[in-house]
């Protein structure tokens, strides 16, 4: 896809500042798994520097890389939606410095501050929509030529 997902700057300044007040700085070494499918989604990140790949488990094959994320990208979407379990996996591909957010604290702020909650949910929904389309395109690139009956 030629477009990038909406980054943190897509949030209106007051809501961006509110979210960033909940952040803590973290780092991940190359090869470190941030999360795996079907595990509890209790945090999320915004990348400052480095690269993270999202991957999907494919039965009978190794995990398929579905998207590479970099500076300003949101890593993790499942923390916002019950049952709060990761739908994909993620791994640091280089040294990653990121802002980390506790999912429960952010969801609580969304509940107690409806305008913040609406803005954040809208932003995450936009990222989710973009990520779903990018994943679809990537999986078609990987597997469609090998499918039977494809013309």
N, C-alpha and C positions, 0 to 999 in steps of 0.2 A: 504494500500500500504506500502511496506517496505522501500520506499525511501522518502526523504524529498525534498521539493521544493528548487530550487537554492536560496541561501540567498545572502545578500548584498555583501559578499566576492566574489561572482561569477563575480561581475563587476571588470574590470581591475582597479588597484589602482588609476590612474589619474582620471578616470571617477567616481570612488567611492568617492574620495576626492572632486570632483566638486559637486556631488550630496549632500554630507554631508555639504558643505558650505551653502546650502540652507535650512538646517534643523533648527528646534527649538524644544526644549524639552517640552513635555507635560506629563500629568498623567491623568488616568481615574480610577474612583472608580469602585469596582465590581458592575455589573448590569447596568452600563452606556452604552447606545447605541451609537456606533460610527457613524453608518449610517443605513438607511433603504432603501429597494428596491425602485427604481423609483424616488429617491430624487437626487438632484444635487451632482455630484461627483467633489468636488472642492478642495480636499486634499487627502493625503494618509499618511501612517505611516510605520515605521519599528520598531518592538517591541524590546525594550531593556530588560525589565523584565515583567513577568506576562503572562496571557493567554487571547486570544480573540477567540470567536467562530464565525464562519460564519454560517448563516442560510438562508433558502429559505422558502418563503411563499408557503404553499400547500393549495389550496382551500378546505374548509371544515375541515381542521385540523389545529393544532397549527404549528408554524414554525418548520421546520426540521433542526436540526443541521447537517451541511454537512462537517465541518472540524474545528479542533482546531488548532490555530496558537500560536507560542511561540517565544522565543528569536531568533532574527535575521530574523524573517519572515516579508514579505511585506504584509501589510493589505491595501487592495484596489487596484483594477486594472482598474476600469471603468473610472478613471480620465484621462487616456491616449487616450481613444477611443470615438469619437462622438457617441451618443449625450451627453456624459459625465454625465450619470445617473447610479447609483448603480444597479448592477444586483442581488446582494445578500444583506443581512443585516449583521451587526456585533455588538457584545456585549462583553464588558469586563467581564471576568469570575473571575478575581482576580484584585488586584491593578495592573494596567498596567502603565509602564513608557515606553515612546516611543519617537522616533524622528518623528516630523510632518513636512510635506512638502506642500507648496502651489502649487496646480496643475498647475495653469496658469504660475507661475514663472518657474516651471520645464519644462513645454511644450515650453515656450519661449526660455529657454536655449537649449533645444533640436533643435529648429529651427535655432538658431543663431550659434550653435556649432555642425555641422553635425556628427562629430566623437562621441561626447558625446551622441547625440540623437540616433545614431545607436546602440551604446553599451547599452544604457538604454532600448531602445525598444526591443532589442534582449533578455535582461535579463527579462523584464516584460513578453515577449512572452513565455519564458521558464517557468516562474512561472505560467502563465495562462494555458499553456498546462498541467502542473502537476496538477494544481488546478481543471481543468476540469475533468481529469481522476479520481482524488480523490473524486470529487463530484458525478460522475457517479457511482463509486463503492459504495459510502455511500448510495445513493438513491436506488440502487439495493438491498443493505443489508436491508434497511428499508421497501421497498415496493414490491419487486419481490416475496417474499413468499406469499403475499396476493393477487397477481394478478390472474385473472382467466385465465385458459388455459396455465399456466406455468407448464412445466414438469421437 
